[in-house]
Amino acid sequence: MKQELLNKYSIPVPRYTSYPPANFFNESFTAEQFRQVVLESNKQNPQHISVYIHIPFCYQMCFYCGCNSQLLKDNDIVLKYIDALKKEIRQLLPLLDHNRKISQIHYGGGTPTSQPVSVLKELNQMILSEFDCIEYPEIAIECHPGYADESYWNDLVDAGFNRISLGIQDFNEDVLKASNRKASRMPVEKIFEILRARGISLNMDFIYGLPMQTVESFSDTINKAIVLRPDRIVTFSYAHVPWVNELQKNLEKTGLPSVELKSKIYQTTKDLLTDAGYKTIGLDHFVLPNDELYEAQQSNTLHRNFQGYCTRRTTGQVYAFGITGISQLATAYAQNTKDLNTYIKQVNEGKFPIAKGYILNEEEQIIREVISQLMCNYTINWQNLADDMEISVDKIKSAINYNETALKEFATDGIITYNDETISILPDARPFVRNVAASFDKLLSTKENRYSKSI
């Protein structure tokens, strides 16, 4: 990527893990509205049920974290939280049509593996005992390998998990130390040996853009991952948002890589993984050729929700539990309170702990589909999209911010090719897909908010 393009396009834009982004959610959205949209979701698509469970507790606070998490220091509050979590699940499940099927359960945090496996198993059983599952559902958990021993890994499998994501972040211990991240308790090779013997699908998560990372050091990390051959490798671009988490200011003391260096790290990583046979999915995922995510991308049907990239087979409307959990329904978003004590109090009072939400109008639902298609598949065929949505191409283009001048500029800069029928992000310009997506976003110019930079 040319330096002038990095300078021009490395600007704050939404990540578009949802549309509209979460900063548009408003506090006028009520718990009663949430109850109503949950009931309506039973008659809307996708029909499958995707569950997200948020465990906010961490043994140690990583400086790079942008998630809602807190130090695990009071076991009494943890027990009260888990009890409230169970109550919230029992409160919502009766509202769902039990003819629907579970396609995904995903645990995020914080550190979900800060909890005993017996707790995680009970939560799984609460949900799985109420609904049938699709064939090969994805029951996944994000794991911090810094604290788990051999028995813990085996117990996770017995608890029903079939996909485990190892939050490695970097194999370089100097980088981990600068980020206040604990290295793996066991050799990662041993963890792979245990889980592979049990038939578990394995992800490895890394972050680039951290202090002390160089092209050479991160290449060493990726080469170690390649030797282990996980099913999926995720290379998250570090998002520096200290106004969200003040802990990130600690990274400024050591120094963050420049945009140019960060870009070189990404490109080198991509080259290494491609040469090793991995296929690129979206912005930051790499999968083996037989992965259904790659097959979906090949047919331009890759999708994503708050659980991450998925296929149409596995995607579902997302019902989230725990603090800051975001339910992602067909026509609405609803986010739980971020305050632990408020969450526990409201759930114990029999209330849904909703802090804010958003109901999408018809135009916004169209924009969401356009941006999702571009972010996932890097291409849009306007007629195919119109056929899928059962509306006209003209209606789509009038709903979005279809700006011919902006498209011409992207094309001149070598980022896209387009005509009246299609638009496609050029392969080497995919890191700029957020910029192109933002050009279609009518809401972006209506609200002043700070986002992470696209590169």
VEXKE-838376 format. One line per 10 residues: their letters; for each residue y negated, x, z negated of N, C-alpha, C. Coordinates in steps of 0.05 Angstrom, whole numbers, plus 5000, padded with zeros to 4 digits. Layout:
a> Y/X/Z/Y/X/Z/Y/X/Z  ...
This chain:
mkqellnkys> 5024/5017/5000/5000/5000/5000/4975/5017/5000  4957/5011/5018/4933/5027/5020/4915/5023/4995  4902/5045/4988/4885/5045/4964/4863/5024/4966  4852/5020/4990/4830/5001/4992/4840/4972/4987  4865/4967/4995/4876/4940/4990/4882/4937/4960  4892/4958/4947/4896/4956/4918/4870/4950/4904  4849/4964/4912/4823/4960/4899/4813/4932/4904  4818/4922/4928/4807/4896/4936/4822/4873/4922  4849/4875/4921/4865/4852/4913/4876/4855/4885  4873/4877/4871/4882/4879/4844/4861/4866/4826
ipvprytsyp> 4861/4840/4826/4841/4824/4812/4855/4804/4794  4842/4793/4774/4856/4773/4757/4861/4747/4772  4887/4740/4774/4896/4715/4785/4919/4704/4769  4924/4678/4770/4947/4667/4754/4974/4679/4764  4993/4679/4746/5020/4687/4753/5036/4665/4767  5026/4640/4763/5038/4617/4776/5067/4613/4768  5074/4618/4743/5100/4609/4732/5100/4579/4729  5076/4567/4729/5073/4538/4730/5048/4532/4747  5047/4507/4756/5022/4498/4768/5016/4470/4758  4992/4465/4747/4972/4485/4742/4981/4505/4720
panffnesft> 4968/4528/4718/4974/4547/4697/4969/4535/4669  4981/4547/4649/4980/4535/4622/4952/4533/4611  4933/4550/4620/4906/4548/4609/4892/4522/4617  4904/4507/4635/4892/4481/4642/4903/4458/4624  4924/4464/4608/4934/4443/4591/4912/4435/4571  4911/4409/4564/4889/4399/4547/4900/4385/4522  4883/4386/4501/4891/4375/4475/4890/4345/4474  4880/4332/4495/4879/4302/4495/4907/4290/4500  4925/4307/4510/4953/4298/4515/4967/4294/4488  4978/4270/4484/4988/4262/4458/5019/4263/4457
aeqfrqvvle> 5029/4261/4432/5058/4260/4428/5069/4234/4440  5054/4212/4439/5064/4187/4451/5065/4189/4481  5046/4203/4493/5047/4208/4522/5072/4225/4529  5078/4244/4512/5101/4261/4517/5126/4244/4516  5129/4227/4496/5152/4209/4494/5155/4192/4520  5132/4183/4530/5133/4166/4554/5142/4182/4579  5131/4206/4582/5138/4222/4606/5167/4231/4605  5177/4235/4580/5206/4242/4577/5223/4219/4587  5217/4195/4578/5232/4171/4588/5230/4168/4618  5206/4173/4629/5203/4171/4658/5218/4192/4673
snkqnpqhis> 5222/4215/4660/5235/4238/4673/5264/4231/4680  5276/4212/4666/5304/4205/4671/5308/4194/4699  5286/4184/4711/5288/4172/4738/5275/4190/4759  5269/4214/4751/5255/4232/4770/5272/4257/4776  5265/4271/4796/5279/4295/4804/5264/4321/4796  5279/4342/4791/5309/4344/4792/5322/4329/4768  5346/4320/4773/5360/4304/4753/5373/4321/4731  5379/4346/4737/5392/4362/4717/5374/4368/4693  5386/4374/4671/5372/4380/4646/5373/4410/4641  5349/4422/4637/5347/4450/4630/5334/4452/4603
vyihipfcyq> 5346/4467/4585/5337/4468/4557/5326/4496/4551  5303/4497/4538/5292/4522/4529/5289/4521/4498  5298/4542/4485/5296/4543/4456/5281/4569/4448  5259/4565/4433/5243/4588/4426/5248/4598/4398  5256/4623/4396/5260/4636/4370/5238/4657/4367  5217/4653/4350/5194/4670/4351/5196/4696/4335  5217/4699/4319/5218/4721/4299/5227/4748/4311  5214/4769/4302/5221/4796/4311/5222/4815/4287  5241/4834/4288/5243/4854/4266/5219/4873/4267  5208/4877/4291/5187/4896/4296/5170/4886/4319
mcfycgcnsq> 5144/4890/4317/5126/4879/4338/5120/4899/4360  5130/4894/4383/5125/4912/4406/5096/4908/4415  5083/4930/4421/5054/4929/4427/5048/4915/4453  5067/4915/4472/5062/4904/4499/5065/4874/4500  5076/4862/4479/5085/4834/4480/5062/4815/4485  5066/4796/4503/5047/4774/4508/5058/4747/4499  5081/4748/4486/5094/4723/4478/5085/4714/4450  5092/4689/4443/5086/4680/4416/5108/4689/4398  5103/4709/4382/5123/4720/4364/5110/4729/4338  5126/4732/4318/5116/4741/4292/5138/4756/4277
llkdndivlk> 5128/4773/4258/5146/4791/4244/5164/4775/4225  5189/4782/4226/5209/4769/4209/5208/4782/4182  5195/4768/4163/5192/4780/4136/5197/4760/4114  5199/4735/4120/5203/4714/4100/5227/4697/4108  5250/4703/4097/5274/4689/4105/5273/4659/4099  5257/4651/4079/5255/4623/4073/5242/4607/4095  5220/4619/4107/5207/4605/4129/5224/4605/4154  5241/4625/4157/5260/4625/4180/5280/4602/4177  5290/4598/4153/5309/4576/4149/5296/4549/4153  5271/4546/4144/5257/4521/4149/5252/4516/4178
yidalkkeir> 5246/4538/4193/5241/4535/4222/5266/4526/4236  5289/4539/4230/5314/4532/4244/5322/4503/4237  5317/4495/4213/5322/4467/4205/5305/4448/4221  5279/4455/4225/5261/4438/4240/5269/4438/4270  5278/4461/4280/5287/4462/4307/5310/4443/4312  5329/4441/4294/5351/4423/4297/5341/4394/4296  5322/4388/4279/5311/4361/4277/5297/4353/4303  5282/4372/4314/5268/4366/4339/5287/4360/4362  5309/4375/4363/5330/4370/4383/5342/4342/4379  5348/4335/4354/5360/4309/4349/5340/4286/4355
qllplldhnr> 5314/4292/4353/5294/4272/4358/5291/4266/4388  5294/4287/4405/5290/4284/4434/5314/4275/4449  5338/4285/4442/5362/4280/4458/5367/4251/4463  5363/4233/4443/5368/4204/4449/5351/4192/4470  5329/4205/4477/5311/4195/4498/5321/4201/4526  5340/4219/4528/5350/4228/4554/5374/4211/4563  5375/4206/4588/5398/4192/4600/5423/4210/4598  5443/4201/4584/5466/4218/4579/5485/4219/4603  5478/4206/4625/5493/4210/4650/5483/4235/4665  5460/4245/4656/5450/4270/4668/5466/4294/4657
kisqihyggg> 5464/4317/4671/5481/4339/4664/5463/4364/4657  5474/4380/4639/5461/4405/4632/5467/4426/4653  5445/4438/4663/5449/4460/4682/5441/4487/4671  5423/4487/4651/5414/4512/4639/5408/4508/4609  5415/4528/4593/5404/4531/4566/5395/4560/4564  5370/4563/4555/5358/4590/4555/5344/4594/4528  5351/4617/4515/5338/4625/4490/5318/4647/4496  5293/4643/4487/5273/4664/4490/5258/4668/4464  5240/4686/4464/5226/4692/4439/5200/4707/4443  5192/4723/4423/5208/4732/4400/5234/4745/4407
tptsqpvsvl> 5251/4746/4387/5277/4758/4389/5299/4738/4381  5310/4723/4400/5331/4704/4393/5354/4716/4377  5360/4742/4383/5382/4755/4369/5374/4766/4342  5351/4757/4332/5344/4762/4304/5360/4743/4286  5372/4722/4298/5386/4702/4283/5416/4707/4283  5430/4699/4261/5459/4701/4261/5471/4685/4284  5492/4695/4296/5505/4681/4318/5513/4653/4311  5521/4649/4285/5529/4622/4276/5507/4602/4281  5482/4610/4277/5459/4592/4282/5457/4585/4312  5459/4605/4329/5457/4601/4357/5480/4583/4367
kelnqmilse> 5503/4588/4357/5526/4572/4365/5523/4543/4357  5512/4537/4333/5508/4510/4325/5487/4496/4343  5466/4510/4350/5446/4499/4368/5458/4492/4395  5474/4511/4406/5488/4505/4431/5505/4480/4429  5520/4478/4408/5539/4456/4405/5524/4429/4402  5501/4429/4389/5485/4405/4387/5478/4393/4414  5473/4411/4433/5466/4402/4460/5490/4396/4477  5509/4415/4478/5532/4413/4496/5551/4391/4488  5550/4382/4462/5567/4361/4454/5557/4333/4463  5532/4332/4472/5519/4307/4479/5520/4302/4509
fdcieypeia> 5523/4323/4525/5521/4320/4554/5544/4335/4568  5551/4325/4592/5568/4341/4609/5551/4363/4622  5564/4383/4633/5550/4405/4646/5556/4404/4676  5539/4416/4692/5545/4421/4720/5567/4442/4720  5580/4446/4743/5599/4468/4746/5584/4494/4744  5594/4512/4728/5581/4538/4723/5552/4536/4714  5547/4523/4691/5520/4523/4681/5512/4551/4671  5486/4555/4668/5477/4581/4658/5468/4578/4629  5484/4590/4611/5477/4590/4583/5469/4619/4576  5443/4623/4574/5432/4650/4574/5415/4656/4549
iechpgyade> 5414/4681/4542/5398/4690/4519/5386/4717/4524  5361/4720/4515/5348/4746/4517/5354/4762/4491  5364/4786/4495/5374/4802/4472/5359/4828/4469  5353/4834/4444/5342/4860/4437/5366/4877/4428  5372/4898/4443/5396/4914/4437/5392/4933/4413  5368/4933/4402/5362/4952/4381/5376/4947/4354  5387/4923/4351/5397/4915/4325/5426/4905/4325  5437/4898/4348/5463/4885/4350/5486/4906/4350  5507/4900/4334/5530/4917/4334/5552/4904/4351  5576/4917/4352/5597/4908/4370/5606/4879/4364
sywndlvdag> 5608/4872/4338/5617/4846/4331/5597/4824/4340  5571/4831/4339/5551/4812/4347/5553/4805/4376  5557/4826/4393/5560/4821/4422/5584/4803/4428  5606/4808/4415/5630/4792/4419/5626/4763/4409  5612/4761/4387/5606/4734/4376/5588/4718/4394  5570/4731/4408/5553/4716/4427/5570/4703/4449  5590/4716/4458/5607/4704/4478/5622/4680/4466  5632/4683/4442/5646/4661/4429/5627/4638/4424  5601/4643/4422/5582/4621/4418/5576/4605/4443  5587/4614/4466/5583/4599/4491/5565/4611/4511
fnrislgiqd> 5553/4634/4506/5535/4646/4525/5551/4659/4548  5541/4655/4573/5554/4667/4596/5536/4686/4612  5511/4687/4604/5492/4706/4616/5475/4719/4594  5475/4745/4593/5460/4759/4572/5441/4779/4585  5416/4777/4577/5394/4794/4587/5388/4815/4565  5392/4840/4573/5386/4862/4554/5357/4871/4558  5341/4869/4537/5313/4878/4539/5311/4908/4534  5318/4923/4555/5317/4952/4552/5288/4962/4553  5272/4952/4572/5244/4959/4577/5240/4987/4588  5253/5007/4576/5252/5034/4587/5273/5050/4572
fnedvlkasn> 5286/5068/4585/5305/5086/4572/5292/5110/4559  5267/5115/4567/5252/5138/4557/5242/5132/4528  5252/5148/4509/5245/5143/4481/5216/5148/4475  5203/5166/4490/5174/5170/4485/5158/5145/4493  5166/5132/4515/5153/5107/4523/5158/5086/4502  5182/5083/4493/5189/5063/4473/5173/5068/4447  5171/5093/4439/5156/5099/4414/5127/5092/4417  5115/5098/4440/5087/5091/4445/5083/5061/4446  5104/5046/4452/5102/5017/4454/5112/5003/4428  5121/5019/4408/5131/5008/4383/5156/4992/4388
rkasrmpvek> 5174/5001/4406/5199/4988/4413/5222/5004/4404  5241/4992/4390/5265/5005/4380/5285/5008/4403  5297/5032/4405/5317/5037/4426/5343/5023/4418  5362/5021/4437/5387/5008/4432/5403/5020/4409  5414/5003/4392/5430/5012/4369/5456/5025/4379  5468/5013/4399/5493/5024/4411/5487/5036/4438  5504/5054/4448/5501/5063/4475/5503/5039/4494  5484/5037/4512/5484/5013/4530/5510/5012/4546  5521/5035/4553/5546/5035/4567/5568/5020/4552  5568/5023/4525/5588/5010/4509/5583/4980/4508
ifeilrargi> 5558/4972/4507/5552/4943/4508/5562/4931/4534  5558/4945/4556/5567/4935/4582/5598/4933/4582  5611/4952/4570/5640/4952/4569/5650/4928/4554  5638/4922/4531/5646/4899/4515/5642/4873/4530  5618/4869/4541/5611/4844/4553/5625/4840/4580  5628/4861/4595/5642/4859/4621/5671/4851/4617  5683/4861/4596/5711/4854/4590/5714/4824/4583  5692/4812/4575/5692/4783/4568/5682/4766/4591  5676/4778/4614/5668/4763/4638/5640/4753/4638  5622/4767/4623/5594/4758/4621/5577/4770/4643
slnmdfiygl> 5559/4753/4654/5539/4762/4674/5517/4777/4658  5509/4800/4669/5491/4817/4654/5465/4822/4670  5443/4818/4656/5416/4825/4666/5406/4849/4650  5389/4865/4663/5374/4885/4648/5344/4881/4654  5328/4881/4633/5299/4876/4636/5284/4902/4630  5265/4908/4648/5248/4932/4645/5219/4924/4649  5201/4940/4638/5172/4936/4642/5160/4962/4653  5145/4959/4674/5130/4982/4685/5100/4977/4682  5086/4999/4677/5057/4997/4672/5051/5004/4643  5071/5015/4629/5067/5022/4600/5057/5051/4597
pmqtvesfsd> 5045/5058/4574/5036/5085/4570/5059/5105/4573  5051/5129/4584/5069/5152/4586/5090/5149/4609  5090/5126/4623/5108/5123/4645/5097/5138/4670  5114/5151/4684/5107/5164/4709/5127/5155/4730  5122/5161/4755/5141/5154/4776/5168/5167/4770  5167/5192/4761/5192/5207/4756/5207/5195/4732  5193/5190/4710/5206/5180/4686/5218/5152/4690  5204/5135/4704/5214/5108/4708/5237/5108/4729  5236/5127/4747/5258/5130/4766/5284/5138/4751  5281/5155/4732/5304/5163/4715/5316/5138/4701
tinkaivlrp> 5298/5121/4691/5307/5097/4677/5322/5079/4697  5311/5075/4720/5324/5057/4740/5350/5068/4750  5351/5094/4753/5376/5107/4762/5398/5103/4741  5391/5104/4715/5411/5098/4694/5421/5070/4696  5403/5051/4702/5410/5023/4705/5429/5020/4729  5423/5033/4751/5439/5031/4775/5468/5039/4770  5471/5060/4754/5498/5070/4748/5514/5048/4733  5500/5033/4716/5514/5011/4701/5519/4987/4718  5505/4984/4740/5509/4962/4759/5507/4934/4747  5486/4927/4733/5483/4900/4723/5481/4880/4747
drivtfsyah> 5486/4855/4741/5485/4834/4762/5456/4830/4772  5438/4832/4753/5409/4828/4760/5393/4849/4744  5372/4859/4757/5353/4877/4744/5325/4864/4748  5310/4863/4726/5283/4852/4727/5264/4873/4719  5244/4878/4736/5223/4898/4730/5196/4884/4727  5190/4876/4703/5166/4862/4698/5141/4880/4700  5121/4870/4713/5095/4884/4713/5081/4879/4686  5075/4900/4671/5061/4896/4646/5034/4882/4650  5030/4860/4636/5005/4845/4638/4988/4852/4613  4966/4866/4618/4948/4875/4596/4928/4852/4590
vpwvnelqkn> 4934/4837/4569/4917/4814/4561/4912/4816/4531  4896/4836/4523/4891/4839/4494/4877/4816/4481  4864/4799/4497/4851/4775/4486/4872/4754/4478  4897/4758/4488/4919/4740/4479/4933/4753/4456  4938/4779/4457/4952/4793/4435/4937/4819/4429  4924/4820/4406/4908/4844/4399/4925/4869/4396  4951/4865/4391/4968/4889/4389/4968/4906/4414  4962/4893/4437/4962/4908/4462/4940/4930/4462  4920/4927/4446/4898/4947/4444/4909/4974/4436  4932/4974/4421/4944/4999/4413/4953/5016/4437
lektglpsve> 4960/5003/4459/4968/5017/4483/4945/5032/4496  4921/5021/4492/4897/5034/4504/4892/5062/4491  4901/5065/4466/4897/5091/4453/4913/5113/4467  4938/5106/4475/4954/5126/4489/4946/5128/4519  4937/5105/4530/4928/5105/4558/4948/5091/4576  4937/5073/4592/4954/5057/4611/4953/5070/4639  4975/5068/4654/4975/5079/4682/4953/5065/4699  4943/5080/4718/4923/5069/4736/4937/5049/4755  4921/5033/4768/4932/5013/4787/4948/5028/4809  4937/5051/4818/4951/5066/4839/4978/5076/4829
lkskiyqttk> 4979/5087/4805/5004/5097/4794/5024/5075/4790  5014/5052/4779/5031/5029/4775/5043/5020/4801  5027/5019/4822/5037/5012/4848/5059/5031/4858  5055/5057/4854/5075/5076/4863/5101/5073/4847  5099/5067/4821/5123/5063/4805/5138/5039/4816  5124/5017/4822/5137/4993/4833/5151/4999/4859  5136/5013/4877/5148/5018/4904/5172/5036/4902  5170/5057/4885/5193/5075/4882/5217/5060/4870  5212/5044/4851/5233/5028/4838/5246/5010/4859  5230/4997/4875/5241/4979/4896/5258/4994/4915
dlltdagykt> 5249/5018/4923/5264/5034/4942/5291/5043/4930  5290/5051/4905/5315/5060/4892/5335/5037/4890  5326/5014/4883/5344/4991/4880/5354/4981/4907  5337/4982/4926/5345/4973/4953/5366/4993/4964  5361/5018/4961/5380/5038/4970/5407/5035/4956  5407/5025/4931/5431/5022/4916/5445/4995/4922  5434/4980/4941/5447/4955/4950/5436/4930/4937  5416/4932/4920/5405/4908/4908/5386/4894/4928  5383/4868/4925/5366/4852/4942/5342/4842/4925  5318/4843/4937/5294/4835/4923/5291/4805/4922
igldhfvlpn> 5286/4795/4898/5281/4766/4894/5254/4763/4881  5237/4747/4894/5211/4742/4883/5195/4768/4880  5179/4769/4860/5162/4793/4855/5177/4815/4841  5196/4809/4824/5205/4829/4805/5234/4829/4799  5250/4812/4813/5279/4810/4807/5294/4824/4830  5316/4837/4822/5334/4850/4841/5362/4841/4834  5377/4832/4854/5404/4822/4850/5423/4834/4870  5449/4832/4863/5470/4841/4881/5472/4821/4904  5483/4830/4927/5483/4813/4951/5498/4787/4949  5518/4786/4930/5534/4762/4927/5522/4742/4907
delyeaqqsn> 5498/4748/4897/5485/4731/4878/5474/4705/4892  5477/4682/4879/5468/4657/4891/5438/4656/4894  5423/4672/4878/5394/4673/4882/5387/4685/4909  5402/4706/4917/5397/4718/4943/5405/4699/4966  5427/4685/4962/5435/4665/4983/5414/4643/4986  5402/4635/4963/5381/4615/4964/5356/4625/4978  5349/4650/4972/5325/4661/4985/5329/4664/5015  5354/4671/5023/5360/4673/5052/5356/4647/5067  5360/4625/5053/5357/4599/5065/5330/4586/5058  5312/4602/5046/5285/4593/5038/5286/4569/5019
tlhrnfqgyc> 5307/4569/5001/5309/4548/4981/5309/4558/4953  5300/4583/4949/5297/4594/4922/5277/4578/4907  5282/4574/4881/5264/4557/4865/5259/4572/4839  5240/4562/4822/5237/4574/4796/5226/4553/4777  5233/4556/4752/5220/4540/4731/5214/4560/4708  5208/4550/4684/5200/4568/4663/5223/4586/4654  5248/4579/4662/5271/4596/4655/5272/4620/4674  5258/4619/4696/5258/4641/4715/5267/4631/4742  5275/4649/4760/5284/4642/4786/5311/4628/4784  5315/4608/4801/5340/4593/4800/5345/4580/4828
trrttgqvya> 5368/4569/4831/5374/4555/4856/5370/4525/4852  5370/4510/4873/5368/4481/4870/5392/4470/4855  5415/4485/4856/5439/4476/4841/5434/4477/4811  5421/4498/4802/5418/4502/4773/5391/4492/4762  5372/4487/4779/5346/4479/4768/5347/4452/4755  5330/4448/4735/5329/4422/4722/5301/4419/4711  5295/4394/4703/5270/4390/4687/5275/4404/4660  5254/4418/4650/5257/4434/4626/5247/4419/4602  5265/4418/4581/5258/4406/4556/5259/4428/4535  5235/4434/4524/5232/4458/4507/5230/4451/4477
fgitgisqla> 5241/4468/4461/5242/4464/4432/5232/4489/4418  5217/4485/4396/5206/4507/4381/5177/4511/4386  5164/4528/4371/5135/4532/4374/5129/4543/4401  5107/4534/4412/5096/4541/4439/5114/4534/4462  5137/4522/4457/5155/4515/4479/5141/4496/4498  5145/4500/4524/5132/4483/4544/5154/4468/4559  5153/4441/4557/5170/4424/4572/5157/4420/4600  5174/4424/4620/5165/4424/4648/5179/4401/4663  5165/4378/4663/5177/4354/4674/5166/4349/4703  5177/4328/4715/5170/4324/4744/5140/4319/4748
tayaqntkdl> 5127/4305/4729/5099/4299/4733/5081/4308/4710  5093/4324/4691/5076/4331/4668/5087/4357/4655  5069/4370/4640/5076/4392/4622/5068/4384/4594  5084/4393/4575/5077/4388/4547/5083/4413/4531  5064/4422/4515/5068/4447/4500/5067/4441/4470  5087/4452/4456/5087/4449/4426/5066/4466/4413  5059/4459/4389/5040/4474/4373/5050/4503/4370  5031/4522/4367/5038/4550/4364/5039/4558/4334  5030/4540/4317/5029/4546/4288/5055/4538/4275  5068/4557/4262/5094/4553/4250/5094/4531/4229
ntyikqvneg> 5075/4532/4211/5075/4512/4189/5069/4484/4199  5051/4482/4219/5045/4456/4231/5069/4445/4245  5083/4463/4259/5108/4454/4273/5128/4442/4253  5133/4457/4232/5153/4448/4212/5144/4422/4200  5119/4419/4193/5109/4395/4180/5111/4371/4198  5103/4374/4224/5103/4351/4242/5132/4342/4248  5150/4361/4252/5177/4354/4258/5190/4340/4234  5185/4350/4210/5196/4338/4186/5184/4310/4182  5161/4304/4193/5150/4277/4191/5160/4259/4213  5178/4269/4230/5189/4253/4252/5172/4252/4276
kfpiakgyil> 5153/4271/4279/5134/4271/4301/5142/4292/4321  5136/4288/4347/5138/4309/4366/5115/4328/4362  5120/4354/4360/5099/4373/4352/5082/4382/4376  5072/4363/4391/5057/4369/4416/5028/4377/4409  5019/4399/4420/4992/4409/4417/4975/4402/4441  4986/4404/4465/4971/4399/4489/4990/4394/4512  4979/4385/4534/4996/4380/4558/4979/4375/4582  4992/4365/4603/4978/4361/4628/4995/4342/4645  4982/4321/4655/4995/4303/4674/4984/4309/4702  5002/4314/4721/4995/4322/4748/4990/4297/4765
neeeqiirev> 4967/4297/4779/4963/4275/4799/4979/4282/4824  4978/4265/4843/4994/4268/4868/4986/4294/4883  4960/4299/4884/4950/4322/4899/4960/4348/4885  4959/4348/4859/4968/4372/4844/4998/4377/4847  5013/4355/4849/5042/4358/4854/5047/4371/4881  5031/4364/4901/5034/4377/4927/5027/4406/4926  5004/4413/4913/4996/4441/4910/5018/4457/4896  5030/4445/4875/5051/4458/4861/5074/4466/4879  5082/4447/4897/5104/4453/4915/5097/4475/4935  5073/4475/4945/5064/4495/4964/5064/4523/4951
isqlmcnyti> 5052/4525/4927/5051/4551/4913/5078/4560/4905  5095/4542/4896/5122/4549/4888/5138/4560/4911  5136/4546/4934/5150/4555/4958/5141/4583/4967  5115/4588/4966/5105/4614/4974/5113/4636/4954  5111/4630/4928/5117/4650/4908/5147/4657/4908  5164/4638/4914/5193/4642/4912/5204/4654/4938  5195/4643/4961/5207/4650/4987/5190/4665/5006  5164/4670/4998/5145/4685/5014/5139/4673/5041  5147/4649/5046/5142/4637/5072/5140/4607/5068  5124/4594/5085/5122/4565/5085/5124/4556/5114
nwqnladdme> 5143/4538/5120/5143/4523/5145/5132/4495/5138  5108/4490/5147/5093/4466/5139/5109/4440/5145  5122/4439/5168/5136/4415/5175/5161/4411/5158  5175/4433/5153/5199/4431/5135/5191/4422/5107  5169/4433/5097/5160/4425/5071/5151/4396/5070  5138/4388/5092/5130/4360/5094/5154/4341/5094  5175/4349/5109/5199/4333/5110/5212/4331/5083  5213/4353/5068/5225/4353/5041/5210/4334/5023  5183/4334/5025/5167/4319/5007/5162/4290/5018  5171/4285/5042/5168/4259/5055/5139/4250/5058
isvdkiksai> 5123/4270/5066/5095/4265/5072/5088/4280/5097  5063/4277/5107/5055/4291/5131/5044/4319/5126  5045/4336/5147/5033/4362/5144/5003/4360/5138  4990/4341/5151/4961/4338/5147/4955/4331/5117  4973/4315/5105/4969/4308/5077/4972/4333/5059  4991/4350/5066/4994/4374/5050/4969/4392/5053  4960/4396/5077/4938/4415/5081/4912/4404/5070  4909/4377/5069/4885/4366/5057/4886/4367/5027  4910/4368/5016/4913/4369/4987/4907/4397/4976  4915/4417/4991/4910/4445/4982/4883/4455/4992
nynetalkef> 4876/4478/4982/4852/4491/4992/4859/4507/5017  4863/4494/5039/4871/4507/5064/4846/4519/5077  4843/4545/5074/4818/4558/5083/4824/4577/5105  4817/4570/5129/4823/4586/5153/4810/4613/5152  4786/4615/5141/4772/4640/5139/4787/4659/5120  4797/4649/5097/4812/4665/5078/4838/4675/5091  4851/4657/5106/4877/4665/5118/4873/4687/5139  4851/4685/5154/4845/4705/5174/4840/4732/5161  4827/4732/5138/4822/4757/5124/4848/4769/5113  4866/4753/5102/4892/4763/5094/4907/4775/5117
atdgiitynd> 4906/4761/5140/4920/4771/5164/4908/4797/5174  4882/4799/5174/4869/4824/5182/4876/4847/5164  4880/4841/5138/4887/4862/5119/4917/4869/5119  4932/4855/5136/4961/4861/5138/4977/4850/5116  4968/4828/5104/4983/4815/5082/5000/4792/5091  4990/4777/5111/5005/4754/5121/5006/4753/5151  5024/4738/5162/5023/4728/5189/5022/4698/5187  5008/4684/5204/5007/4655/5203/4999/4643/5229  5007/4618/5232/4998/4601/5254/4997/4572/5244  4995/4553/5262/4993/4526/5253/5019/4516/5240
etisilpdar> 5041/4529/5247/5067/4519/5237/5077/4533/5212  5070/4559/5209/5081/4575/5187/5061/4594/5175  5067/4603/5151/5053/4626/5139/5074/4643/5126  5073/4669/5129/5092/4687/5116/5078/4712/5105  5087/4720/5081/5077/4745/5070/5093/4768/5082  5079/4788/5092/5093/4811/5104/5108/4827/5082  5131/4838/5089/5148/4850/5068/5134/4871/5051  5118/4888/5062/5105/4909/5046/5082/4899/5030  5074/4874/5035/5051/4862/5021/5058/4842/5000  5084/4840/4994/5093/4819/4975/5080/4821/4947
pfvrnvaasf> 5073/4845/4937/5058/4846/4911/5032/4830/4911  5022/4823/4935/4997/4808/4937/5001/4778/4940  5026/4769/4936/5031/4741/4940/5015/4723/4922  5010/4733/4897/4993/4717/4879/4965/4712/4890  4955/4732/4904/4928/4728/4915/4928/4707/4937  4949/4707/4953/4950/4686/4974/4954/4659/4962  4972/4657/4942/4976/4631/4929/4950/4621/4917  4935/4639/4904/4910/4631/4892/4890/4620/4912  4892/4629/4937/4873/4619/4957/4878/4589/4963  4902/4579/4957/4908/4550/4961/4901/4533/4937
dkllstkenr> 4893/4545/4915/4890/4532/4889/4863/4520/4886  4861/4494/4889/4835/4480/4886/4824/4482/4857  4841/4484/4838/4833/4484/4810/4821/4511/4801  4828/4533/4816/4822/4559/4806/4792/4564/4803  4776/4552/4820/4747/4556/4819/4734/4537/4799  4750/4519/4787/4737/4499/4769/4738/4507/4740  4752/4529/4734/4755/4536/4706/4753/4566/4703  4736/4575/4685/4734/4604/4680/4754/4612/4659  4773/4629/4668/4793/4639/4649/4801/4667/4657  4811/4682/4638/4819/4709/4644/4849/4710/4649
ysksi> 4856/4723/4671/4884/4727/4678/4890/4756/4680  4916/4763/4680/4924/4791/4686/4919/4797/4715  4916/4823/4722/4911/4831/4749/4937/4828/4765  4934/4823/4791/4957/4818/4808/4975/4843/4811  4964/4867/4809/4979/4892/4811/4979/4905/4783
